[in-house]
Amino acid sequence: MNGKLTKEFELKTPTFTGFNEFIIADLKGFFKEVNIKPVYTGVLAQGSNLAQSVVRGDNDLFGSGHPTNIAVARKAGAKIKIVLHSMVDSPENNKLHMTWLVKDGGKINSPADLVGKKIAVGNLGGCVDLLNSEFLKQNNIPKDKVEVVVMKDELQEQALRQGIIDVAVVHPPYNVKAENAGGVKVLTTSFDIGTKAGDGTIGGLAVRAFSEDFIKKHPDVVKAYIVADLKAQQWINDHYEEALKLEAEYLKIDPKDMAGNIYPNQWWVKPEQVQWWIDTAYKNKLAGFENPGEIKAEDLFTNDLNPYYTKELAIPANK
């Protein structure tokens, strides 16, 4: 196999609306190199559950999310497993995982002003939910003293300006886009929250996963995907500005408003990174994390199909 498939495989994934290494792997031909043909199934509808769509077979790849998403899905009975890490957080504005934005000149000038306000999150049980809960905890604000509203990132800037919500919590590029338009200011960032929780970079850790059924039926596809995705991750780190331009064109976003993510210099999933998310979820009593010790990191991921971990392939030179 040597990291490549002997015949083409069509890999189904939702259409991306934000920065993602999958886009680069497609545009730069890294998927083609391993004989994977991406098939975009359309933008996931508001309120739809990506993990469930993967288990149903509507999509093959869980290509946008975090360890807690997988943990909650598995607890609900979804047989899905992490096979690869993705991005991590950075303090640089155009590489941040998430940004908490409020109106400039508005009523929110400090965390204490959040009491009674509406905070938008892209989904429940994921990164925004977790880190927003941690942010409130760090500032001694009970979760029941704020109203959490589920809203897609791309809709939050307008909702904030119209006063429908009081806080927008957005991923790149929507943070930079809103800041460039003016009239908003940063209340906090995921990196700052993560730093206070013990690790600034780990608060951005994303993961990639497949259903256990897919892994069993198509192990070589999973291996090939890992090879191509890791190549894209490292390429982005080495060619960040070019990656921003390519993704801006793909997403039809003005290049000056584009922002993205960076990736760790690692080649397989590390248990301690997954464990940080589980521990932080338990600490904040995230839905599904009421009983400490019930969810274990080793149950959420496997490195068995990672050809670098198994030494089927050598880690590329200079990496």
C-alpha positions in Angstrom: 0.0 0.0 0.0 2.9 2.4 0.9 0.4 5.1 1.9 -1.4 5.0 -1.5 -4.5 3.2 -2.7 -4.3 0.9 -5.7 -7.6 2.3 -7.1 -9.5 5.6 -6.6 -11.8 6.0 -3.6 -14.5 8.6 -3.4 -14.4 10.1 0.1 -17.5 11.9 1.2 -17.2 15.0 3.4 -19.5 18.0 4.1 -18.6 21.2 2.2 -16.3 23.3 4.3 -17.2 26.9 5.2 -14.0 27.8 7.1 -10.3 27.1 7.0 -9.4 23.4 7.0 -6.4 21.4 5.9 -8.7 19.1 3.9 -9.1 22.0 1.4 -5.3 22.3 1.0 -4.9 18.5 0.6 -7.4 18.7 -2.2 -6.2 21.9 -3.9 -2.5 20.8 -3.7 -3.2 17.3 -5.1 -2.2 15.5 -1.9 -5.4 13.4 -2.0 -4.9 12.7 -5.7 -1.4 11.4 -4.8 -2.9 8.7 -2.6 -5.8 8.0 -5.0 -8.5 9.7 -2.9 -11.2 11.7 -4.7 -13.0 14.1 -2.3 -16.8 14.3 -2.7 -18.4 17.3 -1.1 -21.9 16.5 0.1 -23.0 20.1 0.8 -22.9 22.4 3.9 -24.1 20.7 7.0 -27.4 22.1 8.1 -27.7 24.1 11.3 -28.3 21.8 14.1 -27.1 18.7 12.2 -24.7 16.4 14.0 -21.6 15.6 12.0 -20.7 12.6 14.0 -24.1 11.1 13.5 -24.0 11.8 9.7 -20.7 9.9 9.6 -22.1 6.9 11.5 -25.1 6.9 9.2 -22.9 6.9 6.1 -24.1 10.3 4.8 -20.5 11.4 5.1 -17.3 9.3 5.5 -15.1 11.8 7.3 -15.5 13.6 10.6 -13.3 16.5 9.5 -14.2 19.3 11.8 -14.4 18.9 15.6 -12.7 18.0 18.8 -12.3 15.2 21.3 -15.4 16.1 23.2 -17.6 15.8 20.1 -16.4 12.3 19.7 -16.8 11.5 23.4 -20.4 12.7 23.5 -21.2 10.9 20.3 -19.7 7.6 21.5 -21.6 7.9 24.8 -24.8 8.3 22.8 -24.0 5.0 21.1 -22.3 6.3 17.9 -19.5 4.0 16.9 -16.9 6.5 15.8 -13.2 6.8 16.5 -10.5 9.4 16.2 -7.7 8.5 13.8 -5.7 11.7 13.6 -5.1 15.0 15.3 -5.4 18.3 13.4 -4.9 22.0 14.3 -3.7 23.5 17.6 -4.2 27.0 19.0 -1.9 30.0 18.6 -1.7 33.5 20.1 -1.4 35.1 16.7 -4.6 36.8 15.6 -4.8 35.1 12.1 -4.0 31.7 13.6 -6.3 31.7 16.6 -8.7 28.9 17.2 -11.6 31.1 18.5 -12.3 34.7 19.3 -15.0 36.1 21.6 -16.2 39.4 20.0 -18.4 42.1 21.5 -19.6 45.5 20.2 -17.0 48.2 20.5 -18.5 50.9 22.8 -21.2 48.5 23.9 -22.2 47.3 27.4 -19.7 44.5 27.7 -16.2 45.6 28.7 -15.2 42.7 31.0 -16.3 39.2 31.8 -18.4 40.4 34.7 -20.7 42.2 32.2 -21.7 38.9 30.6 -24.4 38.2 33.3 -27.8 38.1 31.6 -26.3 38.3 28.1 -26.6 36.1 25.0 -23.5 34.2 23.8 -23.6 32.5 20.4 -21.9 29.1 20.0 -21.6 27.1 16.8 -22.7 23.9 18.5 -23.1 22.3 21.9 -20.7 19.7 23.2 -17.8 21.0 21.2 -15.0 23.5 21.5 -17.0 26.6 21.9 -19.2 25.1 24.5 -16.2 23.7 26.4 -14.0 26.8 26.4 -16.9 29.2 26.9 -17.8 27.2 30.1 -14.1 27.3 31.1 -14.1 31.1 30.5 -17.2 31.6 32.7 -15.7 29.3 35.4 -12.4 31.3 35.4 -14.4 34.4 36.0 -16.7 33.0 38.6 -19.8 33.4 36.4 -22.4 30.5 36.8 -23.4 29.1 33.5 -27.1 29.6 34.2 -26.5 33.4 34.4 -25.9 33.6 30.7 -28.0 32.5 27.7 -26.2 30.3 25.1 -27.6 30.5 21.6 -26.6 28.0 18.9 -25.7 29.8 15.7 -23.4 29.1 12.8 -20.2 31.2 12.8 -20.9 32.8 9.4 -24.2 34.3 10.8 -22.8 35.6 14.1 -21.2 38.9 13.0 -24.4 40.3 11.6 -26.4 39.0 14.6 -23.9 40.8 16.9 -24.2 44.0 15.0 -28.0 43.8 15.0 -28.1 43.2 18.7 -29.6 39.7 18.4 -26.7 38.3 20.4 -24.3 40.0 22.7 -21.2 37.9 22.2 -20.0 36.2 19.0 -17.6 33.3 19.4 -16.1 32.6 16.0 -13.5 30.5 14.3 -11.2 31.9 11.5 -11.7 33.6 9.1 -14.8 35.1 10.7 -12.8 36.8 13.5 -10.5 38.7 11.2 -13.4 39.6 8.8 -15.4 41.1 11.6 -12.5 43.0 13.1 -11.5 44.4 9.8 -15.1 45.7 9.3 -14.7 47.6 12.6 -17.2 48.2 15.4 -16.2 45.1 17.4 -13.6 44.3 19.9 -12.0 41.2 21.4 -13.2 40.1 24.9 -11.0 37.1 25.1 -9.5 34.3 22.9 -9.3 30.5 23.1 -5.5 30.8 23.5 -5.9 33.0 26.6 -8.6 30.7 28.1 -6.4 27.6 27.4 -3.3 29.2 28.9 -5.2 29.9 32.1 -6.5 26.3 32.0 -2.9 25.0 31.8 -2.1 24.8 28.0 -2.7 27.6 25.4 -2.1 25.4 22.4 -4.1 22.4 23.4 -7.3 24.4 23.6 -7.3 24.3 19.8 -6.7 20.6 19.3 -9.0 19.3 16.6 -9.4 15.7 15.6 -10.3 13.7 12.5 -12.4 10.5 12.7 -14.3 7.8 10.9 -17.0 5.4 11.9 -15.8 2.1 13.2 -17.6 0.4 10.4 -15.8 2.5 7.8 -12.4 1.8 9.6 -13.2 -2.0 9.4 -14.2 -2.0 5.8 -11.7 0.5 4.4 -8.5 0.5 6.5 -6.3 1.3 3.6 -8.5 4.4 2.8 -8.0 5.6 6.4 -4.2 5.1 6.0 -4.1 7.0 2.8 -6.2 9.8 4.2 -3.8 10.2 7.2 -0.8 10.4 4.8 -2.5 13.1 2.7 -3.9 15.1 5.6 -0.6 15.2 7.5 1.2 16.3 4.3 -1.3 19.2 4.1 -0.8 20.1 7.8 2.9 20.4 7.4 2.6 22.2 4.1 0.4 24.8 5.7 2.9 25.3 8.5 5.7 25.8 5.9 3.6 28.0 3.5 1.1 29.7 5.7 0.5 32.9 3.7 0.1 30.9 0.5 -2.3 28.6 2.3 -4.4 31.6 3.3 -4.6 32.8 -0.3 -5.7 29.4 -1.6 -8.3 29.0 1.1 -9.6 32.6 0.6 -10.1 31.9 -3.1 -11.8 28.6 -2.3 -14.1 30.0 0.3 -14.7 33.2 -1.7 -13.4 35.5 1.1 -11.4 38.6 0.6 -7.8 37.7 1.2 -7.4 40.5 3.7 -10.1 39.0 5.8 -8.6 35.5 5.7 -7.3 33.7 8.8 -6.5 30.1 9.5 -4.9 27.6 11.8 -1.5 26.0 12.4 -0.6 22.4 13.2 1.6 20.6 15.7 4.8 19.0 14.6 3.6 15.5 15.4 2.6 12.5 13.4 0.0 10.7 15.5 -2.6 11.2 18.3 -1.1 11.7 21.8 -3.3 10.4 24.6 -2.4 13.3 27.0 -3.9 15.8 24.5 -7.2 14.0 24.3 -7.2 13.6 28.1 -6.9 17.4 28.6 -10.2 17.8 26.8 -11.9 15.1 28.8 -10.6 16.5 32.1 -11.6 20.1 31.2 -15.1 18.8 30.2 -15.5 17.0 33.5 -14.3 20.1 35.4 -16.9 22.2 33.7 -19.7 19.6 33.9 -20.3 19.7 30.1 -23.4 17.8 29.1 -22.4 14.1 28.9 -19.5 14.6 31.4 -21.3 14.3 34.7 -19.5 11.2 36.0 -15.7 11.7 36.1 -13.8 8.6 34.9 -16.6 7.3 32.8 -15.0 8.5 29.5 -11.4 7.5 28.9 -9.0 8.9 26.3 -7.9 5.5 25.1 -11.5 4.6 24.1 -11.8 7.6 21.8 -8.9 7.1 19.4 -6.7 4.7 17.6 -3.2 5.0 16.1 -3.3 1.5 14.7 -4.0 2.7 11.1 -1.5 5.5 11.2 1.4 4.3 9.0 3.9 6.6 10.7 2.9 5.2 14.2 3.1 1.6 13.0 6.4 2.4 11.2 4.9 1.2 7.9 6.2 4.6 6.6 9.1 6.6 7.7 8.4 10.1 9.0 9.4 12.5 6.2 12.9 14.0 6.4 13.5 17.3 8.1 10.3 16.9 10.2 
